[in-house]
Amino acid sequence: MKKMTLMQHFAELRRRFLWTLLILLVAFVAGWYLAPYLQNLLIIPLLRVWPDGALIYTGITDGLMINLSLAFTIALCVTIPVGLWHLWAYIEPGLKKKEKNFVWPVILMSPVLFFIGALFAFYVLFPFVFGFFIELNESAQIPTVLLPVARDYFVFAVNLMKVFGFAFQLPLVMVVLNRVGILSKQSVIKSRRYAIIGIVTIAAILTPPDIVSQMLLALPLLGLFEISLLFMRD
């Protein structure tokens, strides 16, 4: 393979960056039109536990800001895998076969694990969390009218999905640290009790203040932790 000069490397990197930026812009425009459909999708778990519920707008720009936020979220979900593919295509020619066999699964599995975590939050966590908060608010001793703000709801829902998406990167992080020699399997096994305490603590910090949602994050992370040990080298 012909070696590239430094300027050719910069030109190649710039070309791939511009393609990724173009994809981001196109995905953002598409996301603007898809945002209303995403709103309808995100509200489904809430309406399942609160059939007569409704969200309200408290500001004249709320609809605009919600659409912009969701459009950007859609654009990122599309662009990040594309960006990772361009990163792989850029570094792949300079890697040895052993390095290729290690890097490409990492780049492939990262977005896959993120989406699995986000879907887990949507289908498993949301019904429990929303049911808990609805019951808590409606059981107040003083007369109340529950009118959630649409902007707050969508921010909360998207951020919770992001939390689970990033949390599900745990096995990937552990395996990468193991393969580069920073984290040994034996040290992880010896520190298992501290890891369990750390996972439960992180779950308590990242999730709403109810034991159900905390356990719904902690239990999958503990499972992923144990699965990660199967792929770590001694």
N, C-alpha and C positions, 0 to 999 in steps of 0.2 A: 504494500500500500504506500502511495506517495505521501511523504511527510509534508505537513502544512507549515507555512511560516507563521510567525506571531500575528501579523496583520490579517492573514487568512483565517486564523482562529477567531480573532475579534470580529471579523466580517461574518463568519459563520454563526457566532454567538449572537451578534446583532440581528441577523436574519431570523433566527429562531425566536428571539425575544419579540421582534416585531410581529411575527406570525401569531405568537401567543397573545400579544396585546390586541391584535385584530380579532382573534377568537373571543377575547373578553368583551370587546365592544359589540360584536355581533350577538353574542350570548346575552349581553345586557339589554339590547334592543328586543330580542326575542323574549327575554325575561319580563320586560315591561308588559307585554301582551299576555304572558302566562301568569303574571302575578295574581290577577283575580281568581284564576283557577286554583292557584296554590293557597290563597286565602280560604276558599271553599273547602280544600282538602284539610288544612290545618285546624279548621273549626269543627271537623267531624268528631274527634274524640270528646270535645267539650259538650257538643249537643247530644252525644250518646248518654252522658250522665246528667244532662240538664236540658231536656227536650224543648222546654219553653223559654230557654235563655236567649239573650241577645247581647251584643256588644254595642258600645256607643262611641261616637267621635266627640272629643271635647275641644277640638280646635279645627279651624277651617282648613288647615293644611294637613290634617291627619291622613286623609286618603292619599294625598300625594306622597307623604313621607313613608307610608306603609308600602305603597307600590314601588318606590325607589329602593327601599330596604330589601324587599323580597326579590326585586329584579336583580339587585347586586348579589344577593345570596345565590340565585339561580345561575348567574354568570360565573361566580366562583366555583360552584359545583361542576360546571362544564369545563372551565378553564384549567383548574388544578390538574386533573388527569391529563389534559392536553399538554400542559407545561411540563409535567413529569415525563411524558413521552418524549418531548423535545430535549429535555435534559438527558434522558437515556440515549437518544440518538446522537447527541453531541459528545458524550463521554465514551460511548461504546467502542468506537474505533481505537481508543487508546488503552483499553482494558485487556488484560490477559483473560484466557478462557476461564480460569478459576474465579477471577474477579467478576466476570460477566455472569457466571452461574450464581453468584452471591447478590449482585446489585439488582439485576432485573426483577427477581421475585420481590425484593423490598419495595421497588418503585411500583410494582403491580399491586401488591397487597395493601399498601398504605391507603389508597382511596377505597379499596374494597372493604377494609376493616372500618373505615370511617362511615361508609354508607350502612354497613351492618349495624353499627352502634346507633346511628341516627334512626334507622328503622325500628330498632329495639325500643328506643325511647318513645317513638310514635305509637307503636302497636301495643307495647307492654306497660310502659311507665305512665303515659298520658292518662289513660282511664283511671288509674289509682290516684294520681296527683290531683287531677281536676275533680274527681269525686270527693277527695278529702277536703279540698278547699271549698267546694260548693256546700258540703255538709257542715263544715266549720262555720261558714258565714251565715248560713240559713238557720243554724241552731243558736245564734246569738240571743241573749236574754232580752235585749232591747229591740224594738221594732226596726227592721232593716229592709232596704231595697237593694238587691244586688245588681249593679250595673257596671260590669267590667269595661275598662277602656280598651278599645280595639288595638290601639298602638301598643299598649303595655302587654296585651295578651300575645300578639304576634312576636314581639321581641322576646318574651318569656319562652314561648314555644320553640322558636328558632334557636335561642341560646341553649336551651336544655338539650336539643338535638345535637348541637355542636359539642356540648360537654360530653355526651355519650360517644360521639364520633371520635373525639380526641382520646377519651378514656380507653376505647377499644384498640388504640395503637399500642397498648402495653406489651403484648407478646412480641410485636415487631421491634420495639425498643430494646426489650430484654435480649432477643436473639441477636440483634445487631451489636449490642455491647459485648455479648459473649463472643461473637465471631471476630471482633477486633481486639479481643484480649483484655477488655476492661472489667468484665464481669464473668466470674467463673461459676460453673454450675454448682460446685460444692459449696461455695460461699453463699449462694442463693438458698440452697437447701438448709444450711446451718442458720441462716437468718430468716427462715420462713415465718417464725412467730412474729418477728418485727415487721415483716412485709405485710402480714395479715392485719396487724394493728394499723399500719400506715394506710392500707387500702380502705379499711373501715373509716378511718379518720378523714381521708380525702373524699370518700363518698358522702360523709356527713357535711363536709364543707361545700361541696359542689351541688348538692341537691336541695330541694325545699326541706323545711324543718319538720319532716314527719318520718317516722321509722320505716314506713313501707317503701317510699321512694329511695331512701338511703340504702335499704337492703336490696332493692331492685338494681342499684348500681354496684353495690359491694359484691353481691353473689356472682354476677357475670365476671367481674374483674378477678375474683378469687379463682373462678374456673379458668379464665384466660391465663392467669398466673401459673396454674398447675400445668396447663397445656403447653405453655412456653418452655417448661422444663424438659419436655419431651424432645424439643428441637435444639436444645442447648448442648454444646459439646463439653465433655469432662475436661 
